[in-house]
Amino acid sequence: MTAERITAIYHIRDDANRVDARATGIAVEQSVEMPVAAITDQGVLDDIVGKVESVRDLGDGTFEARIGLSVATTGLEAGQMLNMLFGNSSMHPDITLADADFPDSVLKAFGGPNHGIDGLRRMVGAQKRALTCSALKPQGLPPQGLAKIAAQMAQGGLDFIKDDHGIADQAYSRFAERVPRIAEAVAATGNRTVYLPSLSGHLEQMRAQIKICRTAGVKGVLIAPMIAGVATFHALVRENPDFAFMGHPALTGPGYIAPPFLFGKLLRLWGADAVVFANYGGRFGYTPGTCKALAVTALGPLGDLKAAVPVPAGGMTLARVPEMLQFYGRDVMLLIGGDLLSAGDRMAQEAAKFQNAVMKAA
Amino acid sequence: MTAERITAIYHIRDDANRVDARATGIAVEQSVEMPVAAITDQGVLDDIVGKVESVRDLGDGTFEARIGLSVATTGLEAGQMLNMLFGNSSMHPDITLADADFPDSVLKAFGGPNHGIDGLRRMVGAQKRALTCSALKPQGLPPQGLAKIAAQMAQGGLDFIKDDHGIADQAYSRFAERVPRIAEAVAATGNRTVYLPSLSGHLEQMRAQIKICRTAGVKGVLIAPMIAGVATFHALVRENPDFAFMGHPALTGPGYIAPPFLFGKLLRLWGADAVVFANYGGRFGYTPGTCKALAVTALGPLGDLKAAVPVPAGGMTLARVPEMLQFYGRDVMLLIGGDLLSAGDRMAQEAAKFQNAVMKAA
């Protein structure tokens, strides 16, 4: 019997003469984490210990190691899968988790997005065009202040409005007060704008927040899986198949899990319909190449899983809409926050300009 | 009114002429995340927007920025606090979250360890000596195989035995079958050895696992807070004040949150009685200086919070016991896994040798 395996792909920055030993080290670290010579159980040796499948020189001081990790060790649970893929090896500054190939059983077990890009388009009545989004800010405003801003954005006809990821359940704007009021303000415009409140805390708190969302007629949420814990994220997705889930990149770190893999495969596998990431040319350092690879991965084939819509963000402006549509095509959700918020009284008009620019391009 | 603030300390690797702007950028990113000029609410400007307190040249190409973050924005919730400290800035490869000073209100709100180093010593009947620990491995063994190893370690008189962090709730060794059997084998030795099973999954799953622990007479657990989600970790600590919590470093990353701060303050603030970290000279790259700083921080003053015991690990051996005791002193828990497991039939004797070496040094 041969155990089913995930092929995890690591990039190692080290000398050529050390790299084979490093790859073997990762295979052991990410499985049994003990001297293999001391293992007497043949089943463990055959089916549990990680196996180096190949090591090759990528030519830029980096080596690619492909390592087979036993599916059984993941328990088909999101947190434990992340633990097995990268738990201890994350502490090595010269190792990146670059990618992984998942067998169909793993894809089926986790299930991916409930809606995906097509479902999100249906939610807002869009055809094949790009989607639009803005962010409610600043945190610190009372519920009515945020509701007023949301109303202006919705008047402009935006498809989605998400909470700033810094908006949680703070004393100055409790989730239970804020969400119904904002949802009401958005609905009052008569537009199909979908409001995505930001979840915070642990599973029990997030479940209570989703309950508040349901009562308020809200159809989706924002969540930062690397802060919430990926098991919590995945559980909420499976429990709420009618809800849209937008994944936020908080605490995803400086690229030690390659962004195309983290956003395009992992978060999607666990159920993100949309993945927010740091676009090139904004406040963060992703290159155009990384952003393109991320978008292509999120939209590309992954078993029968639905596609996640890439959401480039982080200091985007109205002026960049044509360029971003050129770069990403129509399968994208453009997120412009601060630039719209800076419009003050003209926010609804600027939001409409953003929406029209995207609709006209379709 | 002046809002209460956490002073977060970031290290920035950038040119001197850019560093003031970078610091201002972090202060905005980690608070309102929008152009400050577009904020009209005076309360938000005064009490919510992050404030640069100082920037200074550390002389090694790195600058220290001290930034006041409003306590109110954290909602006094662990996940949101991490989000406010480092959520988006974690994506900048040239920024490290080096440290933070917490006001007393924050320390009190989170509460820290229920037991701390003194409580762990009482649990195992140790006086002022160092504590000992080993790790149950390899995953893949059935419950009775792990129980046999645990019995040998407990026969040797070790203070603590933790599950390997790769042991979760897998088909080959279900938590519900494994934990009672191992606990029974440990208890049967008549020694005071405390067994720490590894929790996995989300809050609800972990609560069920702790219930199984209670029924089996287990008094503590191992958890990887960066995988579980820190809100989940903190909730479990507060719900189970009689349990010991050992924090595991999986997914703590390549030092982008400085290890002395992450292990010595953050995980302790949220309730870790013991913090496992990668010792120098083992399989990972922490320097002796980082390890010493981590231990000093975990044991040092932090309001009225109990001290967390540092647990240097990652390829430690019996031969290194004297050197490690010399380096860390007595306020430490030494964790030796693979080296004991390699002893095969002589595991109980080797464990006794480890235990005696530590007791004799006291």
Interface residues (C-beta under 8 A of the other chain):
Chain A: G25 E29 S31 V32 E33 M34 P35 A37 A38 I39 T40 D41 G43 V44 D47 I48 V49 S70 A72 T73 T74 G75 E77 G79 Q80 L82 N83 M84 F86 G87 N88 S90 M91 H92 P93 A135 K137 P138 Q139 G140 L141 G145 D164 H165 G166 A168 D169 Q170 A171 Y172 S200 G201 H202 L203 E204 Q205 A224 I227 A228 G229 V230 A231 T232 A235 P249 A250 L251 T252 G253 P254 G255 Y256 A278 R283 F284 G285 G314 G337 G338 L341 S342 G344
Chain B: G25 E29 S31 V32 E33 M34 P35 A37 A38 I39 T40 D41 G43 V44 D47 I48 V49 S70 A72 T73 T74 G75 E77 G79 Q80 L82 N83 M84 F86 G87 N88 S90 M91 H92 P93 K137 P138 Q139 G140 L141 G145 D164 H165 G166 A168 D169 Q170 A171 Y172 S200 G201 H202 L203 E204 Q205 A224 I227 A228 G229 V230 A231 T232 A235 P249 A250 L251 T252 G253 P254 G255 Y256 A278 R283 F284 G285 G314 G337 G338 L341 S342 G344
